[in-house]
Amino acid sequence: MWNTLVDSLVYFPDRELYGDPADAGLAFTDLRVPTEDGERLHGWWIPARAVPARGHVLFFHGNAGNVS
């Protein structure tokens, strides 16, 4: 029973991308990061406009939609 409940709460993101940072006029690099457990994470690196950069932001889009 517990596994069924947990499995029903697992999130499956939409695989279609509806845009990217270029749509907002931002330069970016598409990233694919392999994990130790055989998965692959996808993300975008958007470099800071100011040099040197004052910091970095790591944004997690949450449990809705996808990175786009």
N, C-alpha and C positions, 0 to 999 in steps of 0.2 A: 504494500500500500504506500509506504513512504517513498519508494523509488518512483512510483507512478506519479505522485504529487510533485516530486522534485523534477521529473522529466517534463511534466506539463508546464513548469515555470521556466524551462530553459528557453533562452532567447535565440531565435534564428534571424539574423539581420537580412534585410532586403539586399540582394546581390547587385541590383541595378544602381549605377551611380547617376544621380540627377544633376550633377554639376561638380566643379572643382574650384580650387582657389583662383585659377586663371579667369573664371567668370567674374571675380571681384577685382581683377586687375593685379593679382598677386603672383609673383614668380614662386614656383614650388618644385620640389623633387618628390616623385612617387616612391614610396618605400615599401618593401616587403621584408619582414623580419622573421626568420625561422626560429622556432622555439625548441627547447630540449625534448618536448613531448611530441614533436612531429607536426605541430600546428604552424600556421603562418599568419602573422599579424600584418595588417595593411595600414598605412598611414601616409601623411604628407608632411614634408619638412618645408616650412616657410621661413626663409632666413630673415633676420632682422634687417631693417633698412638702415639703422644707425650702426656705425662701426666705431668702436667695439660695441657689441650688444650689451645691454645692461642686465640681461637675464633671459630666461627661457620660460615658455608656457607649455605645459603638457595638458592637452584637453582631451577628456574622455567623453565621447558623445552620448553615453548612457544607453539605456535599454529601449531605444526607439529608433526606427529607421536605420541609417548607417552613416558613415563618415561624411557623405555628401549632404 
